Amino acid sequence: MLCVDIGSTFTKVLAVDLDTATLVDSVSAPTWASDDVGDAVATARSRLAALDPRAADAPVLACSSAGGGLGIAVLGNEELVTAEAGRRVALSSGGRVVGVVATSEQAGLTERVSAALATADVVLLTGGTDGGNPDALVRGATALVDAGWAGPVVVAGNAVAVERTLATLESGAISAVAVDNVVPRIGVLAPHAARLAIRAMFLEHVIGGKGLSADADLLAAVRGATPDLVLRGVEVLAEIVGEVAVVDIGGSTSDVYSVRPPDPEDAGLAREVVATGAASRTVEADLGMRHSAPGVLEADDPAARAARVAGAGAGPGEGVLAGGAERRRTEPGWVVSDAADDAGEWAVEIEIARRAAGTAVRRHAGRSTVVLAPDGRVVERTGVDLREVGLLIGSGGVLRHGGQEVADRVLAELVVAHDPDGWQLPQRARSVVDQDYLLVAIGLLADTHPEVARRLAVRIVPGPLGSSA
């Protein structure tokens, strides 16, 4: 089986032996070299076939982030409840959240909705718990009609308001599909049905609608957006090893994935009216190794900076880093060589990666602080509590190609036995690198070849567990 990730810059193809659940080999080809992404897949297939003839006619499973991925606008009733729930669901579905609008604020609603829709491919419409006020969901539908939206809508709100909502959307000639409410009741997040519907929208409106390829067989092989399938791979791994987190440091964004069972005590925490789902993903669009490298320096967290100074040192000076970040922004295709004379550039590369990972994981994990409430002192949390995560996986080109020393330096400061500032970082996690980019293959194979996916997942973890496959 060929597991294909069609990226905006490079297309990566992994050949997997289904009988032995092993990676035969992998190659990449530039996606940007042609207007048809199928050409990159064909190039990669031919290179693999030269290594193993079976690749010439092997079946394909694919995912894609080409064409800019899926832009999702989220409409919800309140900013801290259904709108926030919709944002979390959209991220876990592999989409880019291009706008979030709280429809309870009716002043200027049409204008705010129109702005959120400017770069959207699909709308996730939420609002109200099941059996609650039905007007919120209908108000969101009316705002979409008034804004002249002509794209698809996934309706995932108050069950008693769905019929009126669909009728309102139909009056504006807007196509829509209704699924289960993402917030059936306060303190509960139910993303599964909406996540599947958004995946279907991705296949129809991004892969099918943006003319990425004339190869009908390739388009039929696409199972979803790359981040969605990576999260599926993380879920498979979590079934084997327990709580797990992944930090993927890319050229434009740094994504953090985690799978951990929600803590029942969290439902009573202040301001946690939307529970954290078992599987979570956050995307930091200002943190990347190339296009957004300057953003890494601008967003550097003081706590992460203090950890570096106390640990492996401060790294290159700020002036050197600023120059290196600008070069990476203007030359996104530039690759640091292994030559000794590039030692300075490797120091910059490592430092940018350390800062990107540190800030991205802290944003995902959030903080735990003690506050005063009417009931006395309570613990208030934000983000996903990663303190009990047992496995931390690093991904991204800088980690895969930089070697163990680079990986150790980037990941070491993310495991903290005790953080005095309350950041909910892993306390005792084992750190490894997804060296062969297996998570994407695991996610692609999870539904059609679940046992192969599980055996591949075990291979990510070196040592006794990994060797047991």
N, C-alpha and C positions, 0 to 999 in steps of 0.2 A: 504494500500500500504506500502511495506517495502522499505525505501530509504536507500541504502547501500553505504558506503564509504569504499572501500578496500584500506587501507593504507599499507605501507611497514612494519609497526610495529603492528598496531592494526586495526581491521576492526570494524567499527561502524555502527549499524543498528538502524534506527528510524522507528517506526510503526506510520503511520499517518492515522487518520480516515478521509476519503475523504468526508463524509457527513457533518461533523462538522468542518473540517479544523483544527483539533487539533492534537497535539502530544500525542499519547496514552502512549508510553514509549520508552526508548532507552536502548540498551546494547552494550557492546563491547566484542570482543574476540581477542586473539593474532593471528595475521596473520602468524607470524614466527613459530608457533607450528606445521605446516605441510607444505609439498611441494605444496599442492593444496590449493589455496586461498578459494576455495569452502567449505573447511572444516570449516574455520572460520565463513563463512556466515551461514552454517548449525548449528554450535554451538550457534551463536547469535540468530538464528531463534527459536531454541528449547527453549532457555531461555525466549524469548518473548512469545512463545506459552504457557509457564507455567503461564504467567501473563495475557494473553488474547488469548484464543483458536483460534481467527481469524488469528493470525500470522502464524499458521501452514501451511496454503495454500494460504496466501496472495500473490498477484503478486509483482514483484520486479523491481525497477529501481535502477541502480547502476552507480557509477563512481569509478575511481581507480587512485592511484599514486604508486601502487605496481610495482615491476620489474624495479624500477628506473625512472618510468615515461617515457615520450617521449623526447628523445634528438634531438634537432633541430639545424642544421648548417645553417647559413644564408649567402647567397652570394648576394652582391649588388654592384652596380657600384662605388659609392662614399661613404666614411665612414659616412659623415654627412647627406646624403640624402637617397638613396634607401637602403643601408645597415642598417642604423639606423631605417628606416621605417620597414624593415623586422624584425629587432630585437624586435621592439615594438609589431608587429603582432604576432610573435612567443610567446612572453610572455603572451599576452592576450588570446592565444589559449591554455594555460595551459601547455606548454612545457618548458623544460630546454634548454636554449640557450647554446650550448656547443662550439660554435665558430662563429665568424663573420669575413667575408673576403671581403675587397673592391677590386673588380676585375680590377679597373682602374689602380692599381699599378701592372704592369705586371711582374716586376722583381721578380723571385722566386714564381710566382703565383701557379704553380702546387704543390710545397712543402707546401705552406701556406694552400692551399685547402685540401691537404692530412692530415695535422695536424688537421684542423677543423673537418674533417670527422671521426677522430679516434673513437669517442664515440657517433656518431650521428646515429639516427634511420631514419631520414628523412631530406631532404634538402628543404629549402625555397629559391627559385631562383628569385631574383628581378633585376631590372635594367632599367633605362630610364623611362621618362614620356611618355604617349601615344602620338605617332607622332614624338617623338624625335629621337635621334641617336639609330638605331637598333642594332648597333654592341655590345653594352654593354651586352645585354641579351644573345646574341649568344656566346660572349667571356666567360661568366660564364658557359654556357653549355659545351663548349669545354674544359674548365678547369676541369669539373667533369668527362668528358670522359678520359682526360689525367691522372687524378688521380686514375682511375680505380674504380670509385664509382659504386656499384651494387644495391643500395637501391632506394627507391622511391623519386620522386622530385615533389614539387608543384611549378609550374611556374606562377608567379604573377608580370609580368613586362610589358614593352612596347608592346601594342597590335599589332603593325605592325611587330614586330619581333618574335611573338609567333610561327608562322609556321616554320620559319627557326630554331628556338630554339628546337622545338619538333623533327624536323628531325635530328638535331645534336645529341640530346640525344638518339634517336632511333638507330643511327649509332653505339652507344656504348652499345646497348642493355639495356638502362636505362628506366624503366617505369616512366611515368610522366603524370600529369594532369594539364591542364591550366585553370586558373581562372582570374578574373578581376585584373587589375593592382592595387597594394597597394598604388602607388603614381601616379594617373592618370595625375596630374599636380602639379607643385611646390606649396607647402603650403597646400596640401590636403592629408589626410590619409584615405584610404578606406579599412579597414581590414576585412569586413564581409565575403566575398567570400573565402579569403585565410584561415580565421579562421575555416570555415566549412570544407574546404578540409583537413586541418591539423587534425581536429577532426576525420575525416574518416580514415586518415592515422593511427592515434592513435589506433582506434578500430581494424584495420586490422593487424598492424605490432607490436603493443605492447601487447594488450590483446589477439589477435589471434596468434601472432607469437612467443611470449616468453613462451608459455606453462604454463600459470599461473593457469589454471584449466582445468580439463577434463569435467566439467559440461557445456554442450553446452547451456542449458537454461540460466545459469548465464552469460556466455559470451555474449549471445544475449541481455541480459538486460542492459549491460554496455552502457552508453550514451556518455562517454567521460572522459577526464582527470579531476581529482578532482578540480584543480585550475580553469579550464575552466567552470565547472558547478557552482563553488562558485561565479565566476564573473557574470555568468548568474543570480544567485540569487541576487547579488548586483544590477544588472540592474533592476530587478523586483522591488526591494525595492525603487530604485531611482524614478521609475515611480510614486510612492505613496508619498514619502517624499521630493523629490527634490534632490539636490546635497548631496552625501554621500561618506564617505571614511571608509575603513575597514583596521585594522592592525591585522594580524593573526600571533601570535608569536608561532612558532613551535619548535620542537626539533633540527632540522637541518637548517631551514631557517626561515626568517621572511618575509612574503608576505604582500604587501600593495595593496589594490584595491581602485579605485575611479571611480565614474561616475559623470561627470559634463559636461554641454554643453561647447564646445570650445568658447573662447572669440574671436569675429571677429577681435579685435585689435591685437591679437597675430600674425596674418599672416604677419604683417609689422614689427615685432620685429627682431632685429639683430640675425642672426644665427638660427632663427626658420624657416628653409626652409621646415621642415616636421612638419605639424600641429599635435597637440596632439589630439588623438581621444577622443570621449565622454567617453568610457570605457577604463581604463588603469590598468595594473598590473605590479608591479615590484617584483623581487625576490632577496633577499639578502642572498646569500649562506654562508656568513661568520657570520651571526647573528642568533643564535638559543639558546635554553635553555639547550641542552645536547651536541650533537656531535660537535657543533661549538660554545660552550659557551666561550672558550678562545678568539675566534675571536671578540666577543662582546666587551671585554675589550680592545683589540688592536685597534678597529675601533671607540672607543668612541669619539664623536664629542665635541670639546671644548664648543660650544654654548649650547649643551644639558647638559654638565657638569655644566656650569654656572647656568643654569636654575634650576638644582637640588639643588645646594648649596644655591641659593636665595630662593628656595621654601621649599621642605620637608626635606632638609638636605643632607649631603654628603653620608649617608649610611655607610656600613661596610668599614673598611680600605682596601687598595689595596692588601695587603698581604693576608688577609682573603678571599677577592674576587678571587684572583688568585688561591688559593687552592681550593675554592669551584667550580670554573669553571673547573679546571682540573679533579676534582672528577666527575663532570657531563659529561665530555668528555669520561672518561674511564668507567663510569658506566651509560650508557644512559638509562637503564631501572629503575634506582633508582628513587623512589618517596619520596618526603618530607612528613613526617607524620604530623598529626594534634597535636601531643603531645607537651606539653609545653616545653620539653627539646629540641625540634627542632626549637625553636624560632630563634636561630642564623642562622640556615639553611634557614628559611623562609626569614630572612633579606637579605641573599645572593640571594635567588631566586627572590625576588622582585627587588633587585638592578640590576640583570642581565636583567630581563624583562624590567625595565625602560630604561636601556641603549639600549637594542635591539630595542624597540619601538621608542625611540627618534631618533636613527640614521636611522632606516629604513624609517620612515615617512619623515624625512628631505631629504633623498636621493630621495624619490618619489616626494616630493613637489618642490624641487629645490629652487632657490633663485631669487630675483628680485633686480637688481642693475642698477644704472644710469651710462651710459658710454657716452663718446664723440664719435660722428660719423660725417661723412661729412655733414649731414643734421642738426647737432647740438646735443643737449643732448637727448638721447633716453633711454628707459627702456629696458634692456635686461633680458630675463627670461630663466630659465632652469626648467625642470621638469613640474609637473602638479600643477597649482595654486589652492591650497585648501582653500584659505582665506574665500571664501563664502560658504564653505561646512556647512550645517546645522546639520548634524548627523555624529558622529564619533563612529564606532562600534569596540569593542575589541573582539578578538577571540583567541583561543589557550588554552591549558590545564591549564596554569598558571593563566589565567583570569577566566576560567570557574570554577575551583576548589578552587581558592584562596579566594573567597568571595568579597563582595563589597569594603571592605577596600583596598584589593590588587588592584582591578580594578581602584579605584579612584587614588591611588598613581601612578599607571603605566600610566594612560591616562591623568591625570590632566595637566601635563606639555606640552602636545601636542596641547592644546588649548591656544593660545597666542594672546591677543588683539593687541599687536604691537610688532614685532620682530625687534630690532635695527640692526640686521645683515642681514635683508632682506629675511629670510626664509619664504616661502609662506605657513605657517601653518594655520589651521583653527582658525578663530578669535572669533567666537561666537558659536561654535558647541556644541550640547548636546552629552554627552558621555554615551553609554550603552554597555552592554556585551551580545553577542549572547550566552546566558547561555545554551541553549538547542541544539546548533549546527544546527539551523534551516536553515541557508543560503544554506547548501549543499542540503537539502530537497527541498527548494524553487527552486533552480536551476534545480534539477532533474524533478520537476513537472511542470516547467514553460511552456513547449511546449505541454504536453499531458493533463494537468489539470491546465490551467492558472488561473482560479478563485480560486482554492484551494491554489495555490502558492501565490496569492496576499493576501489572508486572513491570511496565515501563516506569510507573510512578516509583516503585521500590528502587529502581536503578538510579534515581536522582540522589538518593541518600547513600553515601559511601559507608563502608564498614559492615558490620554483621547484618544489619537490615538490608542494605543494598545488595550484598552478596547472596542473600537467600533466594533471589529470584531464580 
